[in-house]
Structures are given as structure tokens and as C-alpha cells.
Amino acid sequence: MGVKGKLAWSLKISKVSKPLFQATYRELMNILIETSENVSAINEKMKAIGFKVGEDLLMEYAEKIGKHAGTFAEFSSTLQLAYKVNSGQEFTKVDISDDGTVVRFSDDHCVLCEGVEITDMPGLQYCNLISGVFQAVMDLRGFDAEAYQESCRALGDSTCTWVIRLKK
């Protein structure tokens, strides 16, 4: 993380209690599970919530840092910083395809999935909120891209992975 990221993390961004955030997120997921017709509906609703969160975060973040990345691939660094600032941790791995049209973010210690184990809901994207945040950033910055969750620790995968792919 660069100097700007360290300053943003330590000085400019308000912090929230991790246990409070996790408990709130779990209850939100419980409500979505109880009130949705199927797993696809839960995934869609959580991504839509993430999109709204992403809109709010981008507006707040834009005011604090001023300059944004210009190209799609450069946004991997911006999103890494945003993840660090808002979750308190960095992605375990970030891969950018050779042609610069796909960015894959992985977190072996996803704060949303910590302590969560779901064995009876195949296809659930428990931390799809992150996909929604990524989608909002892409849309608001003018990139024709798709964000989605590829794997999820809460469902038994070894890591949570989110993908952002430029549409052709």
C-alpha cells in the first residue's frame, strides 16, 4: 500500500467495529434468506445492496482522494485500496489477465465470511455485496464491465474470489 493509502486508512476514513459489522451483515443475510424465493434472488438482492453501498462509498472516496485511475486495469489498485480502507485488510491475491480485460480479486480471510459455514444452499454467493460495490464503481466510472463472485469461503471454497470482466 502506498503513502496515500496509508494516510487514507489511518487519518481520513472512519472506522467501525468489525464484530458489529459482521453481526449486522449476518442479520441482513438472514432476512434475505427468510424473505427470498430462491438462492438466485438472494444473490441478486445482495448485489443490488452492494451496488447502493458502492455508490455511496465512491462518492465519499472521490471527495477524499480526488484523482482516479484512468484505465480498467488501473482500477485494480484503486479497488485494492478501497478494500483495505473499508475492510481493514488487503486482498490475498489480485490477478489481471494478460489482455487487461479481467481482474480477479481473492481473499483467503474474507471479513464477511469469517465464522460462517453454509452447507445447504448451493450457489449462494454469501459475500456478493462486494460484487455489487465493484459493479457500482465500474458503472459510475463508465466501464462496460460485469462483476460477480466466483467462489465463497462460507460455502466451503478455500478463498472468496470476485471477478470483474470487461464486456466485449
BELSULMO-V572030 format. One record per backbone hydrogen bond with DSSP energy under -1.0 kcal/mol. NH is the residue of the N-H (numbers start at 1). CO is the residue of the C=O. Records with the same first field share a line. If there is no record, write none. Layout:
NH->CO ; CO
//
This chain:
6->2
7->3
8->4
9->5
10->6
11->7
12->7
13->8
21->17
22->18
23->19
24->20
25->21
26->22
27->23
28->24
29->25
30->26
31->27
32->28
33->29
34->30
35->31
36->32
42->38
43->39
44->40
45->41
46->42
47->43
48->44
49->45
50->46
51->47
52->48
53->49
54->50
55->51
56->52
57->53
58->54
59->55
60->56
61->57
62->58
63->59
64->60
65->61
66->62
67->65
75->72
76->73
77->74
78->74
79->75
80->76
81->77
82->78
83->79
84->80
85->81
86->82
87->83
88->84
92->106
93->106
95->104
97->102
100->97
103->164
104->95
105->162
106->93
107->160
114->110
116->113
118->154
124->121
128->125
130->127
132->128
133->129
134->130
135->131
136->132
137->133
138->134
139->135
140->136
141->137
142->139
143->138
145->143
146->165
148->163
150->161
151->161
155->152
156->153
157->152
160->107
161->151
162->105
163->148
164->103
165->146
166->101
167->144
//
